[in-house]
Amino acid sequence: MSSSSSSNNDQQQQQQQQQQQQQSFPTAEKHTSLPSKTRAPKRVTLRRYLHNVVKADTTVRDLESLSLSIQMACKTISNLVNRAGINALSTPPTYPQEGNSDPTKEENVRIQGLIQYDYRMNSMKRLDQLSTIVLRNALRFTGKLQSVKKAKDEDFLKDWSGGEVHEHQPGVLIASTLDSKYVAYFDPLDGSGNADAAICTGTVFGIFETEEEGGDADGVESDNDSDSDGDDDGIDNVVLGGGDGMETDVPAEKTKDVLVNSVLQPGKKLVAAGYCLYSSATILVFTLGDGTHGFTLDPQIDEFVLTHPNIKIPPRGNVYSCNEANSEGWSEDVQSYLHALKSGENETKERYALRYVGSMVGDIHRTLMYGGIFFYPGDSKLYPNGHLQLLYKSAPLSYIVEQAGGMSTNGKVNLLDVRPTRVHERSPCFIGSPEDMNEMKKYIKHDE
């Protein structure tokens, strides 16, 4: 009896041990039968999010098509940027070897005052060109494509480069939907010069409803006279095409006025805006005018997944972001505000930290997440009217931040109230948390 009872006890102990092991290391079958409360929540993809938006309001169906084309292009550009060094998109510079240089050879002739070969510039141009091509191909699937390739803003460059134009400037695309109800514009790759250093870059876009001819012309017109030269609007090439991918060159005179005027609207009239940040993760942040939301690209399923719903910028931060190397040319009121931030002689009585990437998308994204203020004022030496383009950089990013509870100005009025007079017009820019922006206005006088 004792032996039989002991064997039963051993069997019971073995069964208990097996049950404990199964609880500690559940099998695939056990995972599938877990209660719904313990399962991972379903992830909302960008496609599903937009589908729900259209389901609630069918009038924005064209926005869905345009947004999906944008996300498709952003995925490709993300891969392009991440593999730029591997694919050798930029060619390393070559210089004549010591003792073997022949000044009579063309490749060894140096142009006085200019760098013979700029590795960073070559990479920037190549990435900008490829990003523009990727965007144009993606936008063809929306139907009617109307795009404008940006030329150099020669008047601006000649003001400070001694009459020589040698600075690279990226292309900008303008596209309309099939029925021309919406018009969108794009900066294909902001911060492209940082890509070889593995610093974040980004794509910026904004979408307007097409204004009716002779419609309401509200908004404060920019007072940057040097950027409004009448006939010279920086337009180099206009292309029309359809969803079949066929394109035909059309004289710019026939279409550029309609296209350019359709995007020369104040930022407050945007119906959607966004940016895609290419960094340690690829994050698409955008708004349809009902709050700002962030989607992160999941490489396993190759879809943007909602990770930052209803983003709200902190009321105040402890970081300022600016190119302080230009501060010697800033006005006294801007320098006074900068001193208050650095010294702690501000409303918080704490010294702010400086964080500046040099890629506007990266600096704005950090400001949006952590709070603080980003500013790029005009300076008396190089950029009297500011350095950032109003239409396709400052305005859409300001719209995104304001939808998240932030504020923006050009140093005088709300940035979203300003109507640009040309595509490539530049403007001073202040964007950030509401308390930081209100404090800034105490130093820099604004128009009421």
Backbone hydrogen bonds in HBPLUS format (Angstrom, degrees):
<---DONOR---> <-ACCEPTOR-->    atom                        ^
c    i                          cat <-CA-CA->   ^        H-A-AA   ^      H-
h    n   atom  resd res      DA  || num        DHA   H-A  angle D-A-AA Bond
n    s   type  num  typ     dist DA aas  dist angle  dist       angle   num
A0005-SER N   A0001-MET O   2.99 MM   4  6.17 161.0  2.03 151.8 157.0     1
A0006-SER N   A0002-SER O   3.01 MM   4  6.19 151.8  2.09 142.5 150.0     2
A0007-SER N   A0003-SER O   3.07 MM   4  6.31 154.9  2.14 145.6 151.7     3
A0008-ASN N   A0004-SER O   3.07 MM   4  6.32 152.7  2.14 144.6 152.0     4
A0009-ASN N   A0005-SER O   3.03 MM   4  6.29 152.1  2.11 142.6 150.2     5
A0010-ASP N   A0006-SER O   2.97 MM   4  6.30 150.1  2.06 144.3 152.5     6
A0011-GLN N   A0007-SER O   3.00 MM   4  6.28 156.1  2.06 147.9 153.6     7
A0012-GLN N   A0008-ASN O   2.98 MM   4  6.25 158.0  2.03 149.9 155.6     8
A0013-GLN N   A0009-ASN O   2.97 MM   4  6.23 156.8  2.02 148.5 154.5     9
A0014-GLN N   A0010-ASP O   2.98 MM   4  6.24 157.6  2.03 148.2 154.3    10
A0015-GLN N   A0011-GLN O   2.97 MM   4  6.23 157.2  2.02 148.4 154.5    11
A0016-GLN N   A0012-GLN O   2.95 MM   4  6.21 155.4  2.01 147.2 153.9    12
A0017-GLN N   A0013-GLN O   2.92 MM   4  6.18 157.2  1.97 149.3 155.5    13
A0018-GLN N   A0014-GLN O   2.98 MM   4  6.23 157.6  2.03 149.3 154.9    14
A0019-GLN N   A0015-GLN O   2.97 MM   4  6.22 155.2  2.03 146.4 153.1    15
A0020-GLN N   A0016-GLN O   2.95 MM   4  6.23 156.5  2.01 148.9 155.0    16
A0021-GLN N   A0017-GLN O   2.98 MM   4  6.24 156.5  2.04 148.6 154.8    17
A0022-GLN N   A0018-GLN O   2.97 MM   4  6.21 154.6  2.04 146.4 153.2    18
A0023-GLN N   A0019-GLN O   3.00 MM   4  6.26 147.5  2.11 144.0 152.8    19
A0024-SER N   A0020-GLN O   2.92 MM   4  6.17 149.4  2.01 145.0 153.8    20
A0025-PHE N   A0021-GLN O   2.82 MM   4  5.94 158.5  1.86 151.8 157.3    21
A0030-LYS N   A0027-THR O   3.06 MM   3  5.16 117.6  2.46  95.9 111.0    22
A0031-HIS N   A0027-THR O   3.08 MM   4  6.48 149.4  2.18 149.1 157.4    23
A0032-THR N   A0028-ALA O   3.24 MM   4  6.54 152.0  2.32 145.8 152.1    24
A0033-SER N   A0030-LYS O   3.19 MM   3  5.29 140.5  2.35  98.1 109.1    25
A0034-LEU N   A0031-HIS O   3.22 MM   3  5.36 168.9  2.23 110.7 111.8    26
A0038-THR N   A0035-PRO O   3.09 MM   3  5.73 145.7  2.21 116.0 124.1    27
A0039-ARG N   A0036-SER O   3.35 MM   3  5.28 151.9  2.44  98.3 106.2    28
A0306-LEU N   A0044-VAL O   2.76 MM 262  5.49 171.0  1.76 166.3 168.9    29
A0049-TYR N   A0045-THR O   2.88 MM   4  6.12 157.2  1.93 150.5 157.7    30
A0046-LEU N   A0304-PHE O   2.84 MM 258  5.51 142.2  1.99 149.5 151.6    31
A0050-LEU N   A0046-LEU O   2.91 MM   4  6.10 167.9  1.93 153.8 155.8    32
A0051-HIS N   A0047-ARG O   2.97 MM   4  6.15 149.8  2.06 141.1 150.2    33
A0052-ASN N   A0048-ARG O   3.01 MM   4  6.28 153.6  2.08 147.7 153.3    34
A0053-VAL N   A0049-TYR O   3.04 MM   4  6.39 147.1  2.15 143.7 153.4    35
A0054-VAL N   A0050-LEU O   2.95 MM   4  6.22 162.1  1.98 153.9 157.2    36
A0055-LYS N   A0051-HIS O   2.91 MM   4  6.08 149.3  2.00 142.4 152.0    37
A0056-ALA N   A0052-ASN O   3.11 MM   4  6.32 143.3  2.25 138.6 146.5    38
A0057-ASP N   A0053-VAL O   2.98 MM   4  6.23 136.5  2.17 139.3 152.2    39
A0060-VAL N   A0057-ASP O   3.36 MM   3  6.25 174.4  2.36 123.5 125.1    40
A0061-ARG N   A0058-THR O   3.38 MM   3  5.60 146.3  2.50 117.5 114.5    41
A0063-LEU N   A0060-VAL O   3.01 MM   3  5.16 124.3  2.33  98.6 113.3    42
A0064-GLU N   A0060-VAL O   3.23 MM   4  6.68 144.4  2.37 146.3 155.7    43
A0064-GLU N   A0061-ARG O   3.09 MM   3  5.14 122.6  2.44  95.1 109.3    44
A0065-SER N   A0061-ARG O   3.24 MM   4  6.66 157.6  2.29 150.6 154.8    45
A0066-LEU N   A0062-ASP O   3.02 MM   4  6.24 163.1  2.05 149.7 154.3    46
A0067-SER N   A0063-LEU O   2.84 MM   4  5.93 160.5  1.87 148.7 154.4    47
A0068-LEU N   A0064-GLU O   2.97 MM   4  6.13 156.8  2.02 151.0 156.6    48
A0069-SER N   A0065-SER O   3.16 MM   4  6.37 148.7  2.26 140.9 149.0    49
A0070-ILE N   A0066-LEU O   3.03 MM   4  6.32 148.5  2.13 143.8 152.8    50
A0071-GLN N   A0067-SER O   2.96 MM   4  6.28 158.3  2.01 149.6 154.6    51
A0072-MET N   A0068-LEU O   3.07 MM   4  6.23 150.1  2.16 140.0 147.8    52
A0073-ALA N   A0069-SER O   3.08 MM   4  6.33 155.6  2.14 144.6 150.6    53
A0074-CYS N   A0070-ILE O   2.90 MM   4  6.16 155.8  1.95 150.9 158.3    54
A0075-LYS N   A0071-GLN O   3.09 MM   4  6.29 150.6  2.18 144.1 150.0    55
A0076-THR N   A0072-MET O   3.39 MM   4  6.67 158.1  2.44 142.7 147.5    56
A0077-ILE N   A0073-ALA O   2.90 MM   4  6.17 163.2  1.93 156.6 161.6    57
A0078-SER N   A0074-CYS O   2.89 MM   4  5.94 154.8  1.96 143.8 150.8    58
A0079-ASN N   A0075-LYS O   3.19 MM   4  6.47 158.1  2.24 144.1 148.7    59
A0080-LEU N   A0076-THR O   2.92 MM   4  6.16 149.3  2.01 144.1 153.8    60
A0081-VAL N   A0077-ILE O   2.83 MM   4  6.08 159.6  1.87 156.7 160.1    61
A0082-ASN N   A0078-SER O   3.00 MM   4  6.15 165.6  2.02 149.7 154.0    62
A0083-ARG N   A0079-ASN O   3.08 MM   4  6.11 139.8  2.25 139.1 148.1    63
A0084-ALA N   A0081-VAL O   3.23 MM   3  5.08 167.8  2.24 106.7 107.8    64
A0087-ASN N   A0083-ARG O   2.84 MM   4  5.89 163.3  1.87 157.4 161.1    65
A0089-LEU N   A0084-ALA O   3.11 MM   5  5.45 172.8  2.12 157.6 159.7    66
A0088-ALA N   A0085-GLY O   3.23 MM   3  5.03 153.9  2.31  95.1 102.6    67
A0100-ASN N   A0097-GLN O   3.01 MM   3  5.40 155.9  2.06 132.9 133.2    68
A0105-LYS N   A0102-ASP O   2.96 MM   3  5.69 160.5  2.00 125.1 130.2    69
A0108-ASN N   A0105-LYS O   3.10 MM   3  5.55 152.5  2.17 111.1 119.4    70
A0109-VAL N   A0106-GLU O   3.23 MM   3  5.40 166.5  2.25 109.1 112.9    71
A0114-LEU N   A0111-ILE O   3.08 MM   3  5.63 165.8  2.10 139.4 140.2    72
A0122-ASN N   A0118-ASP O   3.02 MM   4  6.26 158.6  2.07 154.5 160.0    73
A0123-SER N   A0119-TYR O   3.13 MM   4  6.37 160.5  2.17 148.0 152.6    74
A0124-MET N   A0120-ARG O   2.95 MM   4  6.13 158.9  2.00 146.7 153.0    75
A0125-LYS N   A0121-MET O   2.97 MM   4  6.17 164.8  2.00 152.8 155.6    76
A0126-ARG N   A0122-ASN O   3.09 MM   4  6.25 164.5  2.11 147.2 151.6    77
A0127-LEU N   A0123-SER O   2.97 MM   4  6.14 168.9  1.98 156.6 159.2    78
A0128-ASP N   A0124-MET O   2.96 MM   4  6.07 158.6  2.01 147.7 154.2    79
A0129-GLN N   A0125-LYS O   2.93 MM   4  6.11 160.3  1.97 150.8 155.9    80
A0130-LEU N   A0126-ARG O   3.04 MM   4  6.25 166.7  2.06 151.6 154.8    81
A0131-SER N   A0127-LEU O   2.89 MM   4  5.97 161.1  1.93 149.0 154.6    82
A0132-THR N   A0128-ASP O   2.95 MM   4  6.07 154.6  2.02 145.9 152.6    83
A0133-ILE N   A0129-GLN O   3.04 MM   4  6.30 156.3  2.09 147.2 153.4    84
A0134-VAL N   A0130-LEU O   2.95 MM   4  6.19 160.8  1.98 150.8 155.8    85
A0135-LEU N   A0131-SER O   2.99 MM   4  6.20 162.8  2.03 148.4 152.6    86
A0136-ARG N   A0132-THR O   2.97 MM   4  6.16 163.2  2.00 149.8 154.5    87
A0137-ASN N   A0133-ILE O   2.98 MM   4  6.16 162.0  2.01 152.9 157.3    88
A0138-ALA N   A0134-VAL O   3.06 MM   4  6.26 156.7  2.11 147.7 154.1    89
A0139-LEU N   A0135-LEU O   2.92 MM   4  6.12 155.1  1.98 151.5 158.5    90
A0140-ARG N   A0136-ARG O   3.17 MM   4  6.37 129.1  2.44 140.8 152.3    91
A0141-PHE N   A0138-ALA O   3.30 MM   3  5.98 152.8  2.38 113.1 118.8    92
A0142-THR N   A0139-LEU O   3.03 MM   3  5.53 164.9  2.05 114.4 119.3    93
A0143-GLY N   A0140-ARG O   3.14 MM   3  5.76 166.9  2.16 117.1 121.1    94
A0145-LEU N   A0241-GLY O   2.93 MM  96  5.12 174.8  1.93 141.0 141.0    95
A0241-GLY N   A0145-LEU O   3.14 MM  96  5.12 145.2  2.27 144.3 146.8    96
A0147-SER N   A0239-VAL O   3.31 MM  92  5.65 167.9  2.32 155.6 159.2    97
A0239-VAL N   A0147-SER O   3.30 MM  92  5.65 161.5  2.34 151.0 155.8    98
A0149-LYS N   A0237-ASN O   3.10 MM  88  5.35 166.4  2.11 151.8 156.2    99
A0236-ASP N   A0149-LYS O   3.22 MM  87  5.87 159.8  2.26 169.0 173.1   100
A0151-ALA N   A0234-GLY O   2.80 MM  83  5.02 172.5  1.81 149.6 147.5   101
A0157-LEU N   A0153-ASP O   3.29 MM   4  6.61 163.9  2.32 152.9 157.5   102
A0158-LYS N   A0154-GLU O   2.96 MM   4  6.08 161.2  2.00 156.5 160.9   103
A0159-ASP N   A0156-PHE O   3.17 MM   3  5.42 139.2  2.35 101.0 112.1   104
A0160-TRP N   A0157-LEU O   3.21 MM   3  5.87 147.7  2.32 113.2 119.8   105
A0161-SER N   A0157-LEU O   2.96 MM   4  5.87 129.9  2.22 152.0 167.0   106
A0164-GLU N   A0161-SER O   3.44 MM   3  5.66 164.8  2.47 111.2 111.7   107
A0173-LEU N   A0186-PHE O   3.22 MM  13  5.16 147.8  2.33 133.9 141.6   108
A0186-PHE N   A0173-LEU O   2.90 MM  13  5.16 144.9  2.02 145.4 151.5   109
A0175-ALA N   A0184-ALA O   2.78 MM   9  5.19 159.6  1.82 147.3 154.3   110
A0184-ALA N   A0175-ALA O   2.69 MM   9  5.19 168.9  1.70 162.5 166.1   111
A0177-THR N   A0182-TYR O   3.14 MM   5  5.70 155.9  2.20 150.1 153.5   112
A0180-SER N   A0177-THR O   2.90 MM   3  4.87 154.4  1.97 105.5 113.5   113
A0210-THR N   A0181-LYS O   2.83 MM  29  5.52 169.3  1.84 143.3 146.1   114
A0183-VAL N   A0208-PHE O   2.93 MM  25  5.38 160.8  1.96 148.7 153.8   115
A0208-PHE N   A0183-VAL O   2.85 MM  25  5.38 169.4  1.86 164.5 163.4   116
A0185-TYR N   A0206-GLY O   3.01 MM  21  5.63 154.8  2.08 156.2 163.0   117
A0206-GLY N   A0185-TYR O   3.13 MM  21  5.63 151.5  2.21 151.4 157.4   118
A0187-ASP N   A0204-VAL O   2.85 MM  17  5.14 162.7  1.88 152.4 156.0   119
A0204-VAL N   A0187-ASP O   3.17 MM  17  5.14 160.8  2.20 141.1 145.2   120
A0190-ASP N   A0202-GLY O   2.57 MM  12  5.11 148.7  1.66 173.9 169.5   121
A0202-GLY N   A0190-ASP O   3.05 MM  12  5.11 145.6  2.17 142.7 147.1   122
A0194-ASN N   A0191-GLY O   2.92 MM   3  5.64 165.9  1.94 123.8 128.6   123
A0195-ALA N   A0192-SER O   3.25 MM   3  5.43 163.9  2.28 108.5 113.3   124
A0197-ALA N   A0194-ASN O   3.02 MM   3  5.43 141.0  2.18 110.1 121.5   125
A0199-ILE N   A0194-ASN O   3.23 MM   5  5.24 169.1  2.24 143.8 141.6   126
A0198-ALA N   A0195-ALA O   2.97 MM   3  5.09 157.7  2.02 112.6 115.0   127
A0201-THR N   A0278-TYR O   3.24 MM  77  5.32 154.3  2.31 137.6 143.0   128
A0278-TYR N   A0201-THR O   2.87 MM  77  5.32 172.6  1.88 144.5 147.0   129
A0203-THR N   A0276-CYS O   2.98 MM  73  5.11 147.0  2.09 135.9 145.0   130
A0276-CYS N   A0203-THR O   2.82 MM  73  5.11 149.4  1.91 142.8 152.8   131
A0205-PHE N   A0274-GLY O   2.96 MM  69  5.50 162.3  1.99 160.0 157.2   132
A0274-GLY N   A0205-PHE O   3.01 MM  69  5.50 160.2  2.05 149.5 147.9   133
A0207-ILE N   A0272-ALA O   2.80 MM  65  5.11 151.9  1.88 159.5 151.3   134
A0271-VAL N   A0207-ILE O   2.88 MM  64  5.85 167.9  1.89 161.4 165.6   135
A0215-GLY N   A0212-GLU O   2.86 MM   3  5.12 136.3  2.06 144.5 137.1   136
A0220-VAL N   A0417-ASP O   2.58 MM 197  5.67 149.5  1.66 148.3 157.0   137
A0419-ARG N   A0220-VAL O   2.71 MM 199  5.65 157.3  1.76 134.6 141.3   138
A0222-SER N   A0419-ARG O   3.42 MM 197  6.18 154.8  2.48 152.6 146.8   139
A0225-ASP N   A0223-ASP O   3.00 MM   2  5.63 123.2  2.34 109.4  93.3   140
A0227-ASP N   A0224-ASN O   3.03 MM   3  5.63 157.4  2.08 116.5 123.6   141
A0228-SER N   A0225-ASP O   3.07 MM   3  5.27 167.2  2.09 112.1 115.7   142
A0248-THR N   A0240-LEU O   3.15 MM   8  5.95 163.0  2.18 168.7 173.9   143
A0245-GLY N   A0242-GLY O   3.06 MM   3  5.77 163.0  2.09 122.0 124.8   144
A0254-LYS N   A0251-PRO O   3.13 MM   3  5.86 150.5  2.22 119.1 125.4   145
A0255-THR N   A0252-ALA O   3.19 MM   3  5.59 143.0  2.33 108.5 118.0   146
A0256-LYS N   A0252-ALA O   2.83 MM   4  5.38 164.2  1.86 162.2 163.8   147
A0259-LEU N   A0255-THR O   3.07 MM   4  6.23 174.1  2.08 163.4 165.1   148
A0260-VAL N   A0256-LYS O   2.82 MM   4  5.73 168.1  1.84 151.0 155.2   149
A0261-ASN N   A0257-ASP O   3.01 MM   4  5.89 162.9  2.04 141.9 147.5   150
A0262-SER N   A0258-VAL O   3.13 MM   4  6.15 139.0  2.30 137.2 147.5   151
A0263-VAL N   A0260-VAL O   3.12 MM   3  5.59 147.2  2.24 109.6 118.3   152
A0264-LEU N   A0260-VAL O   3.13 MM   4  6.31 126.0  2.44 144.3 159.2   153
A0265-GLN N   A0263-VAL O   2.81 MM   2  5.44 135.4  2.01 104.6  91.2   154
A0269-LYS N   A0266-PRO O   3.02 MM   3  5.91 169.3  2.03 127.8 131.3   155
A0270-LEU N   A0267-GLY O   3.09 MM   3  5.50 167.2  2.11 117.0 119.1   156
A0268-LYS N   A0416-LEU O   2.98 MM 148  4.92 147.1  2.09 140.5 130.2   157
A0273-ALA N   A0287-THR O   3.13 MM  14  5.65 149.0  2.23 148.8 156.4   158
A0287-THR N   A0273-ALA O   2.90 MM  14  5.65 155.0  1.96 164.8 172.1   159
A0275-TYR N   A0285-VAL O   2.84 MM  10  5.50 153.0  1.91 155.9 165.0   160
A0285-VAL N   A0275-TYR O   2.87 MM  10  5.50 160.3  1.91 172.8 173.8   161
A0277-LEU N   A0283-ILE O   2.74 MM   6  5.13 160.7  1.78 156.5 154.4   162
A0283-ILE N   A0277-LEU O   2.98 MM   6  5.13 149.8  2.07 141.6 148.9   163
A0279-SER N   A0281-ALA O   3.12 MM   2  5.03 151.5  2.21 126.7 133.3   164
A0297-LEU N   A0282-THR O   2.83 MM  15  5.44 168.7  1.84 168.3 171.8   165
A0284-LEU N   A0295-PHE O   2.68 MM  11  5.04 162.6  1.71 161.3 162.7   166
A0295-PHE N   A0284-LEU O   2.77 MM  11  5.04 158.7  1.81 141.0 148.5   167
A0286-PHE N   A0293-HIS O   3.02 MM   7  5.75 156.5  2.07 163.1 166.9   168
A0293-HIS N   A0286-PHE O   3.08 MM   7  5.75 171.7  2.08 154.4 156.3   169
A0311-ILE N   A0292-THR O   2.68 MM  19  5.40 150.3  1.77 156.5 161.2   170
A0294-GLY N   A0308-HIS O   2.84 MM  14  4.50 154.0  1.91 121.3 129.2   171
A0307-THR N   A0294-GLY O   3.02 MM  13  5.95 157.5  2.07 145.3 152.5   172
A0308-HIS N   A0294-GLY O   3.01 MM  14  4.50 161.3  2.04 140.8 135.5   173
A0296-THR N   A0305-VAL O   2.83 MM   9  5.27 148.8  1.93 154.4 148.0   174
A0305-VAL N   A0296-THR O   2.85 MM   9  5.27 168.3  1.87 134.7 136.7   175
A0298-ASP N   A0303-GLU O   2.87 MM   5  5.54 176.7  1.87 152.5 151.7   176
A0302-ASP N   A0298-ASP O   2.72 MM   4  5.47 125.1  2.01 148.5 166.0   177
A0313-ILE N   A0404-ALA O   3.00 MM  91  5.72 158.9  2.04 140.7 146.5   178
A0435-GLU N   A0315-PRO O   3.04 MM 120  5.76 154.3  2.11 156.6 162.8   179
A0353-ALA N   A0318-ASN O   2.96 MM  35  6.39 164.1  1.98 149.7 149.4   180
A0373-ILE N   A0319-VAL O   3.18 MM  54  6.74 153.1  2.26 152.9 161.1   181
A0320-TYR N   A0353-ALA O   2.93 MM  33  6.30 156.7  1.99 156.4 163.6   182
A0355-ARG N   A0320-TYR O   3.13 MM  35  6.37 158.6  2.18 152.8 158.3   183
A0321-SER N   A0373-ILE O   2.87 MM  52  6.25 146.6  1.98 155.6 163.0   184
A0375-PHE N   A0321-SER O   3.00 MM  54  6.44 160.3  2.04 170.7 174.3   185
A0326-ASN N   A0323-ASN O   3.09 MM   3  6.10 172.0  2.10 128.7 130.7   186
A0327-SER N   A0324-GLU O   3.06 MM   3  5.10 167.3  2.07 111.7 114.5   187
A0329-GLY N   A0326-ASN O   3.05 MM   3  5.92 158.1  2.10 125.9 131.3   188
A0330-TRP N   A0327-SER O   3.08 MM   3  5.07 163.4  2.10 105.8 111.1   189
A0380-SER N   A0329-GLY O   2.81 MM  51  4.88 162.0  1.85 130.5 130.0   190
A0335-GLN N   A0331-SER O   3.05 MM   4  6.32 161.0  2.09 153.0 158.7   191
A0336-SER N   A0332-GLU O   2.86 MM   4  6.06 145.1  1.99 143.4 153.0   192
A0337-TYR N   A0333-ASP O   3.08 MM   4  6.33 154.9  2.15 141.9 147.8   193
A0338-LEU N   A0334-VAL O   2.93 MM   4  6.20 158.2  1.98 149.2 155.6   194
A0339-HIS N   A0335-GLN O   2.94 MM   4  6.12 155.6  2.00 143.7 149.8   195
A0340-ALA N   A0336-SER O   3.06 MM   4  6.33 152.1  2.14 143.7 150.9   196
A0341-LEU N   A0337-TYR O   3.12 MM   4  6.44 151.0  2.20 148.1 155.3   197
A0342-LYS N   A0338-LEU O   3.06 MM   4  6.31 159.2  2.10 151.3 156.8   198
A0343-SER N   A0339-HIS O   2.89 MM   4  5.88 154.7  1.96 152.1 158.2   199
A0344-GLY N   A0340-ALA O   3.19 MM   4  5.77 134.5  2.41 134.1 141.6   200
A0352-TYR N   A0341-LEU O   2.85 MM  11  5.34 176.7  1.85 155.2 156.3   201
A0349-LYS N   A0346-ASN O   3.15 MM   3  5.25 143.9  2.28 103.3 113.7   202
A0362-GLY N   A0359-SER O   3.00 MM   3  5.39 116.1  2.42 108.0 122.9   203
A0363-ASP N   A0359-SER O   3.03 MM   4  6.34 162.1  2.06 159.5 165.2   204
A0364-ILE N   A0360-MET O   2.84 MM   4  5.96 163.5  1.87 156.1 160.6   205
A0365-HIS N   A0361-VAL O   2.91 MM   4  5.99 156.4  1.97 145.0 152.0   206
A0366-ARG N   A0362-GLY O   3.11 MM   4  6.31 161.9  2.15 147.2 151.2   207
A0367-THR N   A0363-ASP O   3.07 MM   4  6.24 159.4  2.11 143.2 149.2   208
A0368-LEU N   A0364-ILE O   2.81 MM   4  6.01 154.9  1.87 151.3 158.3   209
A0369-MET N   A0365-HIS O   3.02 MM   4  6.23 152.4  2.09 146.5 153.3   210
A0370-TYR N   A0366-ARG O   2.87 MM   4  5.96 168.5  1.88 158.4 161.3   211
A0371-GLY N   A0367-THR O   2.73 MM   4  4.71 139.7  1.89 129.2 136.6   212
A0433-SER N   A0372-GLY O   2.84 MM  61  5.49 161.5  1.88 162.6 169.0   213
A0374-PHE N   A0431-ILE O   2.72 MM  57  5.23 172.0  1.73 168.4 171.4   214
A0431-ILE N   A0374-PHE O   2.82 MM  57  5.23 168.9  1.83 161.0 164.8   215
A0376-TYR N   A0429-CYS O   2.80 MM  53  5.20 156.8  1.85 151.4 157.6   216
A0429-CYS N   A0376-TYR O   3.23 MM  53  5.20 147.3  2.34 112.6 121.8   217
A0379-ASP N   A0383-TYR O   2.76 MM   4  5.21 156.4  1.82 118.7 126.1   218
A0386-GLY N   A0383-TYR O   3.08 MM   3  4.97 162.7  2.11 114.0 113.0   219
A0427-SER N   A0388-LEU O   2.99 MM  39  5.97 152.5  2.06 159.0 163.2   220
A0394-SER N   A0389-GLN O   3.02 MM   5  6.31 163.7  2.05 158.2 160.8   221
A0390-LEU N   A0425-GLU O   2.83 MM  35  5.96 162.3  1.86 153.5 158.7   222
A0395-ALA N   A0390-LEU O   2.87 MM   5  5.61 161.1  1.91 154.7 158.1   223
A0397-LEU N   A0393-LYS O   3.30 MM   4  6.27 161.8  2.34 152.1 157.5   224
A0398-SER N   A0394-SER O   2.85 MM   4  5.87 148.4  1.95 146.6 156.1   225
A0399-TYR N   A0395-ALA O   2.94 MM   4  6.15 155.8  2.00 152.3 158.9   226
A0400-ILE N   A0396-PRO O   3.08 MM   4  6.34 153.8  2.15 144.4 150.5   227
A0401-VAL N   A0397-LEU O   3.09 MM   4  6.31 162.9  2.12 146.1 150.2   228
A0402-GLU N   A0398-SER O   2.84 MM   4  6.03 161.2  1.87 153.8 159.3   229
A0403-GLN N   A0399-TYR O   2.99 MM   4  6.13 149.6  2.09 142.8 150.6   230
A0404-ALA N   A0401-VAL O   2.97 MM   3  5.01 139.0  2.14  96.8 109.4   231
A0406-GLY N   A0401-VAL O   2.84 MM   5  5.11 159.7  1.88 140.3 135.8   232
A0405-GLY N   A0402-GLU O   3.04 MM   3  4.99 161.9  2.07 105.8 108.4   233
A0407-MET N   A0432-GLY O   3.02 MM  25  5.72 158.8  2.06 160.1 166.8   234
A0432-GLY N   A0407-MET O   3.09 MM  25  5.72 160.6  2.13 156.5 158.2   235
A0409-THR N   A0430-PHE O   2.91 MM  21  5.26 149.6  2.00 145.3 154.1   236
A0430-PHE N   A0409-THR O   2.92 MM  21  5.26 142.1  2.07 164.4 158.2   237
A0410-ASN N   A0413-VAL O   2.98 MM   3  5.91 148.8  2.08 162.0 171.6   238
A0447-ASP N   A0412-LYS O   2.85 MM  35  5.41 145.0  1.97 128.8 139.9   239
A0417-ASP N   A0414-ASN O   2.99 MM   3  5.45 159.6  2.04 114.0 120.7   240
A0418-VAL N   A0415-LEU O   3.36 MM   3  5.66 162.4  2.39 107.2 112.3   241
A0425-GLU N   A0422-ARG O   3.46 MM   3  5.44 166.8  2.47 110.0 109.3   242
A0437-MET N   A0433-SER O   2.89 MM   4  6.06 159.1  1.93 158.6 165.3   243
A0438-ASN N   A0434-PRO O   2.93 MM   4  6.08 157.5  1.98 146.9 152.8   244
A0439-GLU N   A0435-GLU O   3.07 MM   4  6.21 152.0  2.16 140.4 147.6   245
A0440-MET N   A0436-ASP O   2.95 MM   4  6.18 152.8  2.03 143.7 151.6   246
A0441-LYS N   A0437-MET O   3.08 MM   4  6.37 147.0  2.19 145.0 152.9   247
A0442-LYS N   A0439-GLU O   3.05 MM   3  5.34 148.4  2.15 105.6 115.1   248
A0443-TYR N   A0440-MET O   3.01 MM   3  5.47 149.6  2.10 111.0 119.8   249
A0444-ILE N   A0440-MET O   2.99 MM   4  6.24 161.4  2.02 153.7 159.8   250
